[in-house]
Amino acid sequence: MNDVYEHLVIFRYNVVIGSSTSIMGPQIPEETKETFRQHLNSYNFWSLTGLEYVITQLKSLVLSFGLIDRHLSVEQAVLLSRLEEEYQIQQWGNVEWVHDYDMYELRARTAAGAMFVHLSSERTAVKRKILQD
């Protein structure tokens, strides 16, 4: 699933996203930074506020863009953001009420942030027709 999503990001934004095993992270090309900067500039203040909230919840700009662009569902984005925790649960077992509560709370917060971005960036207009006799 990760490879599929990486290809969607490359296709959607035409950027190069690297990976790294270092604590410093990958080197991000200036063109990629500029592309994301331009994309973020297309949002209004309130949408950026909601997007920042979603990014904070998921701890990933890439997953947040995938969610906002409707390539990922809330459940998929949360699952991908919790890969380490999910691995630990499979390895050592689930503390039922703790892990489940964390997952559902993260889903609720992420869904609320995504809905806020969508609602604050929508534009609607009503045009009235002039009736002629």
FITI-944525 format. One record per residue: x, y, z of N, C-alpha, C in turn. Coordinates in steps of 0.1 Angstrom, whole numbers, plus 2048, in hexadecimal, padded with zeros to 3 digits. Example, Ala and Ser with C-alpha at 12.3 -4.5 7.8 and 13.67 -1.06 7.14 Angstrom:
2
   n.px   n.py   n.pz   ca.px   ca.py   ca.pz   c.px   c.py   c.pz
    884    7C7    84E     87B     7D3     84E    884    7DF    84E
    880    7EA    847     889     7F5     847    881    800    84F
% end
This chain:
133
   n.px   n.py   n.pz   ca.px   ca.py   ca.pz   c.px   c.py   c.pz
    808    7F4    800     800     800     800    809    80D    800
    814    80C    807     81D     818     808    822    81B    7FA
    826    811    7F2     82B     813     7E4    821    819    7DC
    814    814    7DD     809     81A     7D5    808    829    7D8
    808    82C    7E5     806     83A     7E9    811    843    7E5
    81D    83E    7E6     829     845     7E1    828    849    7D3
    823    83F    7CA     821     842     7BC    816    84D    7BA
    80C    84C    7C2     801     857     7C1    807    865    7C4
    80F    866    7CE     815     873     7D1    81E    877    7C6
    826    86E    7C1     82F     872     7B6    827    877    7AA
    81C    86F    7A7     813     873     79B    80C    880    79E
    806    882    7AA     7FE     88D     7AD    806    89A    7AD
    812    89A    7B3     81A     8A6     7B5    826    8A6    7AD
    829    89C    7A6     835     89B     79D    842    89F    7A5
    844    898    7B0     84F     89B     7B9    856    88E    7BC
    862    88F    7C1     86A     884     7C6    86A    884    7D5
    866    878    7DB     866     877     7E9    86F    86B    7EC
    879    86E    7F4     883     863     7F7    87F    85D    805
    887    853    808     886     84D     815    894    84D    81C
    894    84A    829     8A0     84A     830    8A0    841    83C
    8AB    83C    83F     8AC     834     84C    8B3    83C    856
    8B7    848    853     8BE     851     85C    8B4    859    865
    8B8    85D    870     8B0     865     879    8AE    873    873
    8B7    877    86A     8B6     884     863    8AC    885    858
    8A7    87A    853     89D     879     849    8A4    87B    83B
    89C    87A    831     8A1     87B     823    8A4    889    81F
    8AC    88B    815     8AE     898     80F    8A3    89B    805
    89C    8A6    807     890     8A9     7FF    895    8B4    7F5
    893    8B1    7E8     897     8BB     7DE    88F    8C8    7DF
    895    8D3    7DB     88F     8E0     7DC    882    8E0    7D3
    882    8D9    7C8     877     8D9     7BF    86B    8D3    7C6
    86D    8C8    7CE     862     8C2     7D6    85D    8CC    7E0
    866    8D3    7E7     862     8DC     7F1    85A    8E7    7EB
    85E    8EC    7DF     857     8F7     7D9    849    8F2    7D4
    848    8E6    7CF     83B     8E0     7CB    831    8E0    7D7
    836    8DB    7E2     82D     8DA     7EE    82A    8E8    7F3
    834    8F1    7F2     831     8FF     7F7    826    905    7EE
    827    903    7E1     81C     909     7D8    80F    902    7DB
    80F    8F5    7DE     802     8EE     7E1    7FC    8F4    7EE
    805    8F6    7F8     800     8FB     805    7FB    909    803
    801    911    7FB     7FC     91F     7F9    7EF    920    7F2
    7EA    914    7EC     7DD     915     7E6    7D1    914    7F0
    7D5    911    7FD     7CB     910     807    7C9    91D    80F
    7BD    920    814     7BB     92C     81C    7C0    929    82A
    7BF    933    832     7C4     932     840    7BE    927    848
    7B0    927    847     7A9     91D     84F    7AC    90E    84A
    7AD    90D    83D     7B1     8FF     838    7BF    8FB    83C
    7C8    905    83C     7D5     902     841    7D6    8FE    850
    7CD    904    858     7CC     901     866    7C7    8F3    868
    7BD    8EF    860     7B8     8E1     861    7C2    8D7    85B
    7C9    8DB    851     7D4     8D2     84B    7DF    8D0    855
    7E3    8DB    85C     7ED     8D9     866    7E9    8D0    871
    7DC    8D0    875     7D7     8C7     87F    7D8    8B9    87A
    7D4    8B6    86E     7D4     8A9     868    7E3    8A4    867
    7EC    8AC    863     7FA     8A8     862    7FF    8A5    870
    7FB    8AD    87A     800     8AA     888    7FA    89D    88D
    7EE    899    889     7E8     88D     88D    7EF    881    887
    7F1    882    87A     7F6     876     872    806    876    872
    80C    882    876     81A     883     876    820    881    868
    819    885    85E     81E     883     850    817    88D    847
    81F    894    840     819     89D     835    814    895    82A
    81B    88B    826     817     882     81B    809    87C    81D
    808    875    829     7FB     86F     82C    7F0    879    82D
    7F3    885    832     7E9     88F     833    7E4    894    826
    7ED    896    81C     7E9     89A     80F    7E1    88F    808
    7E5    882    80B     7DD     877     805    7CF    877    80A
    7CD    87A    817     7C0     87A     81D    7B8    886    818
    7BE    892    818     7B7     89E     813    7B3    89C    804
    7BC    896    7FC     7B9     894     7EE    7B0    888    7EB
    7AC    882    7F6     7A2     876     7F6    7A8    86A    7EE
    7B5    868    7EF     7BB     85C     7EA    7BB    851    7F5
    7BB    856    802     7BB     84D     80D    7AE    850    816
    7A9    846    81C     79E     848     826    7A5    84B    833
    79C    850    83C     7A2     853     84A    7A8    846    850
    7A1    83B    84E     7A6     82E     854    7B3    82A    84E
    7B5    82C    841     7C2     828     83B    7CD    832    840
    7CA    83F    840     7D4     848     844    7D8    846    853
    7CF    843    85B     7D2     840     869    7DA    833    86B
    7D6    829    863     7DE     81C     864    7EC    81F    85F
    7EE    826    854     7FC     828     84F    804    831    859
    7FD    83A    860     804     842     86A    808    83B    876
    802    82F    878     804     827     885    80B    81A    881
    813    819    877     819     80D     873    822    807    87E
    82A    80F    884     832     80A     88F    82A    804    89A
    820    80B    89E     817     807     8A9    810    7FA    8A5
    80B    7F9    899     804     7ED     894    80E    7E1    894
    81A    7E3    890     824     7D8     891    826    7D4    89F
    827    7DD    8A8     829     7D9     8B6    81D    7D2    8BC
    811    7D6    8B8     805     7CF     8BC    805    7C0    8B7
    809    7BE    8AA     80A     7B1     8A5    814    7A9    8AC
    81F    7AF    8AF     82B     7A8     8B5    828    7A4    8C4
    822    7AE    8CB     821     7AC     8DA    813    7AB    8DF
    809    7AE    8D7     7FC     7AE     8DB    7F6    7BC    8DE
    7E9    7BC    8DF     7E1     7C8     8E0    7DC    7CA    8EE
    7DF    7D6    8F3     7D8     7DA     900    7CB    7E0    8FC
    7C0    7D9    8FD     7B4     7DB     8F6    7AF    7EA    8F7
    7AD    7EF    903     7A6     7FC     904    7B0    807    901
    7BD    805    903     7C7     810     900    7C9    812    8F1
    7CD    807    8EA     7D0     808     8DC    7C4    80B    8D4
    7B9    805    8D7     7AD     808     8D0    7A8    816    8D2
    7A9    81B    8DE     7A5     829     8E1    7AE    833    8D9
    7BB    830    8D9     7C4     839     8D2    7C1    839    8C3
    7BE    82D    8BD     7BB     82D     8AF    7AE    834    8AC
    7A4    832    8B4     797     839     8B1    798    848    8B3
    79F    84C    8BD     7A1     85A     8C0    7A9    861    8B4
    7B3    85A    8AF     7BB     85F     8A4    7B2    860    897
    7AA    856    895     7A1     856     88A    797    862    88B
    792    864    896     788     86F     898    78F    87C    896
    79A    87E    89C     7A2     88B     89A    7A5    88D    88B
    7AA    883    885     7AE     884     877    7A2    887    86E
    797    880    870     78B     883     868    786    891    86B
    786    896    877     782     8A3     87A    78A    8AD    873
    797    8AB    873     7A0     8B5     86C    79E    8B5    85D
    79D    8A9    857     79B     8A8     849    78E    8AE    845
    783    8AC    84D     776     8B2     84A    777    8C1    84B
    77F    8C6    854     781     8D5     856    788    8DA    84A
    792    8D4    845     799     8D8     839    790    8D8    82D
    788    8CE    82B     77F     8CD     820    774    8D8    820
    76E    8DA    82C     763     8E4     82E    769    8F2    82D
    775    8F5    831     77A     902     831    780    906    824
    782    8FC    81B     788     8FF     80E    77E    8FE    803
    772    8FA    806     768     8F9     7FC    762    907    7F8
    75F    909    7EC     758     915     7E8    74B    912    7E1
    741    918    7E5     734     916     7DF    72E    923    7DC
    726    923    7D1     71F     92F     7CD    711    92C    7C8
    708    934    7CA     6FA     932     7C5    6F8    93D    7BB
    6F4    939    7AF     6F0     942     7A5    6E1    941    7A3
    6DB    94D    7A2     6CD     94D     7A0    6CA    951    792
    6C1    94A    78C     6BD     94E     77E    6B3    959    77F
    6B4    961    775     6AA     96C     774    69E    967    76B
    693    966    771     687     961     769    682    96C    760
    680    969    754     67A     972     74B    66C    96E    747
    663    978    746     655     975     743    653    973    735
% end
